[in-house]
Amino acid sequence: MEGRAIVREANADEYKSDTSFAHHMGAESHSPPIYGKDLDKDLVFKSQTTPRGNSSYEHPDHNYEKSEEHGLHQWGMSIDLNQCTGCSACVVACQSENNIPVVGKDQVLRGREMHWIRLDRYFSSTQRDGAELPSDVQVSFQGVACMHCETAPCETVCPVNATVHDEEGLNAMAYNRCVGTRYCANNCPYKVRRFNFFDWNKRKTDEVYKGPLGEENDPVSAMGKNPDVTVRMRGVMEKCTYCTQRIQESKIRSKVKAQRSKTLDTGKDGKDLVLDRSELKVADGGIQTACQQVCPTDAIVFGDISDPESEVSKLKTNPRDYSVLGYLSTRPRTTFLAKVRNPNPHMPDHAVSPHSAREYHDKAHPSHHDEGHSSQH
Amino acid sequence: MATLSNTDSTEDRPAILDKVNPAPWNEPPLVLNNRSFNWVTEKICGIVEGKTPTWWWWCFITAMIIASFTGMGLIYLVSTGVGVWGNNNPVNWGWAIVNFVFWIGIGHAGTLISAILCLLKQKWRTSINRGSEAMTVFAVMCAGIFPLFHVGRVWFAWWLFPLPNANAIWPNFRSPLEWDVFAVSTYFTVSILFWYMGMIPDLAVLRDRAKETWRKYFYGFLAMGWRNANNHWRNFEMAYLLLAGLSTPLVLSVHTIVSFDFAVANLPGWHTTIFPPYFVAGAIFSGFGMVLTLLLPLRAVFGLHDLITQTHIDNMCKITLATGSMVGYAYSMEFFIAWYGANSYEGFAFINRAFGNYWWSYWIMVSCNVICPQLFWFKKIRENTPLVWVISIFVNVGMWFERFVIANTTLSRDFLPSSWGYYSPTVVDIFTFFGTFGFFSILFLLFLRFLPLMPLAEVKSVMPQADPHGGKHS
């Protein structure tokens, strides 16, 4: 991990002495607070407005006062690195849910895989060099998909406004508008954007794309596609949508249900029927993203972070909660729960700290005399 | 030196001198061998009016063949997809953006010479400005190919223009790529205007000398009714001055905005405030490199030694030396700030630049851009024309690698090590870029054959014969 605080880990003993150890790692732990004077405001406030810290500049907020339905929910996700076993079920589920093309070995080797969620693996060891395989390797897994940053770096650089924020905090991608400059993918610090270098859907699945005159699949394989999700053509960017089709479906279902029950209760219909904002809300757990649905350990939780009672909101108040590359002030809506290891002290490869944490602290405080952090070594 | 020692003791010297004796300064003549006005006209017009030389045809055919590589590469690209290039996920911008910045950088010397040196009254600019302006216009045309065709759906590239439409969708005015559209198109328009307007009196000369009918119509049309009238000249000079004033900020703004493509992004190695001045210095550096590359052979082929003198070559070498040293300063300052800023990602990015996966490109860049031009400190080297030409080639190579280093080392090694990659160009990348040299050569050869290489009136105005006092200012 190059001594970078990407997957934040601690051993159980360290966790007991400092439950918020994840907050004492990464550049943001010793740089000015990103939320400035709004640091201690609750998650609901932070998600519904755009706190500008100590900046004197205004920033448009996600909630529009005049529109009743805008910003009804604020979507967010929490991924518990403690529970992730690295099984890759999320990757497969996402691929089939979102019509993500299989590009083949040759293109994967060229770095053109299309996965919207990927499972990052980092190996660490005390034995840094030497040709032999080290004996004390530790593996850290991290599922990474679009973080739906509140101040998304991809959005500002798109020259045609093809990637924009919606009122519910989704970082939306307008495929129709995308011309494919790929600037967004360059500027994404998490590198989660995927570009259609070829027309993956207009070729034989087991062949590379051969141009417009090449052979195409027979129509049967197209029937395997999810009809709720578009199929992207070449030259456009795509990425995780938080399964926006499922969000939309649930919102419609909740609205229909609320209308029906209110009609039955009040006898009103059509224009006379007015629904409250609260009645339109989707119940917590009413939406599951594809990756969340298949996760065998329930490591992924998705929901409305503007509702303080939702499961995801509660998880985000956990002291282990942290943002990857938080110092960039992208304010990702997907945050992670740091990993706590519980190694057996009698095993020969036991270490006081996880290797990745030791690497980070060695690099961040090379002197080992830093008072504020010495307790963690 | 002997006079200096006399003034060593400060008590002897009054605070205000009664009389200042300026050091004798022999301004070198800008046209050698006491040539007449007529000789200049015959020389420059002769290039256009003479029989087409055989070498011109050979060069033209070769250039056409080379340019066809770009044509074929682009047809393949548009029909099949950006995947025919080597771009991949961490390195989403490969050679295309490198080539764009390379060509647009070259396109800086022309306007610098014609606008900034005009305002600074640098008389030596007269015999090289037309050629470098032509170079500018053609280089910007080559540059424009790459950002246009690197997009995934080139048939929608017009969406970058703010055209009113039924969906009320506008371009994103916060995007540096959007600023590029305006910066480059403005620069191209003003450069063409400047180039063409400066040419009108010379086109009129060619029209007046023309014998064939097609020439009379061709140059007659282009000369726009120029009659050498006093009020024509008065308007011309005012317009020239205004355009020079208008172009001066553009010389600085275009590459500043091109540098924003990188500097506004948040990636380590890109997100630095030094980029605008450093890019402008680099652009002028590469531009003068290209002017030397082009004009030195022309000087030999057309026998222009009396017009493009050693003084001109000296001056261009010195500007190359100065800007090359500025670029070298910027390289070292980047490292200093990466250390001083104490951002570990930034620190890593710069160590990786020099010693990481693309170390070879970094050291090609440093040796070509920083070390090579230092040879211009020596007069012997500035007077060795073939060697100057070779160094100018190195400057061009070095500046291409500078953009390669900036774009690719950063993209291939950014924040998350899980997403690190490596970029190598494909054959299509290489051929498309190589072909633009052919495209550039076609345009430049046509320019040599059909348009006046130097502004006649301006060259004549800096000749000793133009001075009614015969050089005696008393």
Interface residues (C-beta under 8 A of the other chain):
Chain A: M1 E2 G3 R4 I6 A27 Q107 R110 G111 R112 E113 R118 D120 R121 Y122 Q142 V144 P153 T156 V157 C158 P159 V160 N161 R177 C178 V179 G180 T181 R182 Y183 A185 N186 N187 P189 Y190 K191 R194 F195 N196 F197 F198 D199 Y209 K210 G211 P212 M233 R234 G235 V236 M237 V324 L325 L328 K363 A364
Chain B: S79 T80 G81 V82 G83 G86 N87 N88 N89 P90 V91 N92 W93 H150 V151 G152 R153 V154 F156 A157 W159 L160 I169 W170 P171 N172 R174 S175 P176 L177 E178 V181 D261 V264 A265 N266 L267 N343 S344 Y345 F348 L411 D414 F415 L416 P417 S418 S419 G421
